[in-house]
Amino acid sequence: MPDAEDVRRIALSLPDTTEKTAWSMPTFRVAGKMFATLPEEETSLAVRCPKEERDELVLAEPDKFWIADHEANFAWVRARLAALDGEDELRDILADSWRQAAPVRLLEEHPELGVPQER
């Protein structure tokens, strides 16, 4: 089961990522743009996710994904760390969110990380 330290290690391994405390929680940013947070005593993860995909995730796996009330109007989704299928799923989730926030320059410099579905 992944934990907050796994989130931190994987997020910080992504290019040009920094950690910054905001709203009393760790946040992770690429080129200054936030792509992940560790809210709720660091037992969950909030990441960028297009609203259409987010709604599908929540419907398909409600024990794993949910939408926080204050994020309902934004393209973010929450994931329970204890419900994730290991580090590979965590890495995929973080990399997908990173791609959505990363500038084109970084996406071009790191093609191994793929490109986001929509820009």
HELIX and SHEET records of a PDB file:
HELIX    1   1 ALA A    4  SER A   13  1                                  10    
HELIX    2   2 GLU A   40  GLU A   42  5                                   3    
HELIX    3   3 LYS A   51  ALA A   60  1                                  10    
HELIX    4   4 ASP A   69  GLU A   71  5                                   3    
HELIX    5   5 LEU A   81  ALA A   83  5                                   3    
HELIX    6   6 GLU A   87  ALA A  101  1                                  15    
HELIX    7   7 VAL A  104  GLU A  109  1                                   6    
HELIX    8   8 PRO A  111  LEU A  113  5                                   3    
SHEET    1   A 6 THR A  17  ALA A  22  0                                        
SHEET    2   A 6 MET A  25  VAL A  30 -1                                        
SHEET    3   A 6 LYS A  33  THR A  37 -1                                        
SHEET    4   A 6 SER A  44  ARG A  48 -1                                        
SHEET    5   A 6 TRP A  76  ARG A  80 -1                                        
SHEET    6   A 6 PHE A  65  TRP A  66 -1                                        
END                                                                             
